[in-house]
Amino acid sequence: MVAKSHVAVPAQQETTSRKVANKSQVQQPKLTFSPSNPIIYMQSVPVKFKLSANTNLKIVAHYSKLTYKEFKAAKDSQTVTYDFNEPSEFDLVATRGSKKLVKHITITKPTESSSSSVTNKMSSADTKTTTN
C-alpha cells in the first residue's frame, strides 16, 4: 500500500491595495462666478467665485498680465469674493495640480444714455400726400 503524503499548502496572504492618485489622474479644476456680466454701478462690483477643492485662483489683468489677487481653496470647495473697482478685462486662472483652466471676465460700467440726442418724429400731417 502506498501512503498518500499531504503537502502543506501555504496560506494565501491577503494584500490590501491602496489607490494612489498620481499627477495624471488629477481632475480639471472647476470655477464658476457670478454675476456673469459684472457692471460697476457705484465704486465697485463684488464678484463671487466658487472654487473646487484644492484649487488655486489668480485674477490677472488680461493685457498687462498683472496679478490682482490670488485665492487658494482648501480640501473642500470654497466660495470667495473679490471687489472689482475698475472696468477692464481679466483672466481667471484656476490651477489644480498640473491641470489649468483659464476663463475670461469683462468688468464694465453701465452705458450712459445720452439725453442730448433728440429724435425728430414726423407727424401724420407731415406724411400726407395730396393728389390732384
C-alpha positions in Angstrom: 0.0 0.0 0.0 1.2 3.4 -0.8 0.6 6.2 1.6 -0.5 9.5 0.3 1.6 12.3 1.5 0.0 15.5 2.4 1.8 18.6 1.2 1.2 21.7 3.3 0.0 24.5 1.1 1.0 27.9 2.4 -1.9 30.2 3.2 -2.5 32.9 0.7 -1.5 36.3 2.1 -4.2 38.9 1.9 -3.0 42.1 0.3 -4.6 45.4 0.5 -4.4 47.7 -2.4 -4.2 51.4 -2.0 -5.3 53.8 -4.6 -2.7 56.5 -5.1 -3.7 59.4 -7.2 -0.8 60.3 -9.5 -0.5 63.6 -11.3 -2.1 62.3 -14.5 -5.3 61.5 -12.6 -5.8 64.9 -11.1 -9.1 66.3 -12.1 -9.6 69.5 -14.0 -10.2 72.5 -11.7 -13.8 73.9 -11.7 -14.5 77.6 -11.5 -17.8 79.4 -11.6 -18.5 83.1 -10.9 -21.5 85.4 -10.5 -22.7 87.7 -11.8 -21.7 86.5 -15.2 -21.7 90.1 -16.7 -20.5 92.3 -13.8 -21.2 96.0 -14.1 -19.8 98.7 -11.8 -22.7 100.9 -10.8 -21.2 102.6 -7.8 -17.5 102.4 -6.8 -17.0 98.6 -7.3 -18.8 95.4 -8.1 -18.4 92.3 -6.0 -17.9 89.0 -7.9 -18.3 85.6 -6.2 -16.1 82.8 -7.3 -16.8 79.2 -6.5 -13.6 77.1 -6.5 -13.4 73.3 -6.5 -11.4 71.6 -3.7 -7.6 72.0 -3.8 -7.8 74.7 -6.5 -5.8 77.9 -6.7 -7.2 81.0 -8.5 -5.4 84.0 -9.8 -7.1 87.1 -11.1 -4.8 88.5 -13.8 -5.2 91.7 -15.9 -5.8 90.4 -19.5 -3.4 92.7 -21.3 -0.7 93.6 -18.7 -0.7 90.2 -17.1 -0.5 91.9 -13.6 -1.8 89.6 -10.9 -4.5 91.4 -8.9 -5.4 88.7 -6.3 -4.7 85.0 -5.5 -7.0 82.6 -3.7 -6.3 79.1 -2.5 -9.2 76.6 -1.8 -8.6 74.0 0.9 -9.7 70.4 0.8 -13.3 71.4 0.3 -14.9 73.6 -2.4 -14.9 77.2 -1.4 -16.6 80.5 -2.3 -14.6 83.7 -2.3 -15.4 87.3 -3.3 -13.4 90.0 -5.0 -14.4 93.6 -5.5 -13.5 94.9 -8.9 -13.2 98.7 -8.9 -12.2 99.5 -12.4 -13.7 98.4 -15.8 -11.3 96.2 -17.6 -10.8 92.6 -18.9 -9.3 90.0 -16.7 -8.2 86.4 -16.9 -9.2 83.9 -14.2 -6.5 81.3 -14.0 -7.6 78.2 -11.9 -5.0 75.5 -11.3 -5.2 72.1 -9.5 -2.0 70.1 -9.6 -0.8 70.1 -13.2 -4.2 71.0 -14.7 -5.1 74.6 -15.6 -8.3 76.3 -16.6 -8.5 79.9 -17.9 -11.7 81.9 -18.1 -12.3 85.5 -19.2 -14.3 88.1 -17.4 -15.1 91.7 -18.5 -15.9 94.3 -15.9 -17.9 97.2 -17.4 -19.6 100.4 -16.4 -23.3 101.0 -17.4 -23.8 102.6 -20.7 -24.9 106.2 -20.3 -28.0 107.1 -22.3 -27.4 110.3 -24.0 -30.1 112.9 -23.1 -28.8 115.3 -25.7 -29.8 113.2 -28.7 -33.3 114.1 -29.8 -35.1 112.1 -32.4 -37.5 114.0 -34.7 -40.7 112.2 -35.3 -42.8 113.2 -38.3 -46.4 113.8 -37.5 -49.1 112.2 -39.6 -49.9 115.6 -41.1 -46.4 115.8 -42.4 -46.7 112.5 -44.2 -50.0 113.3 -46.1 -49.8 113.3 -49.8 -52.1 115.2 -51.9 -53.4 114.1 -55.2 -54.6 116.4 -58.0 
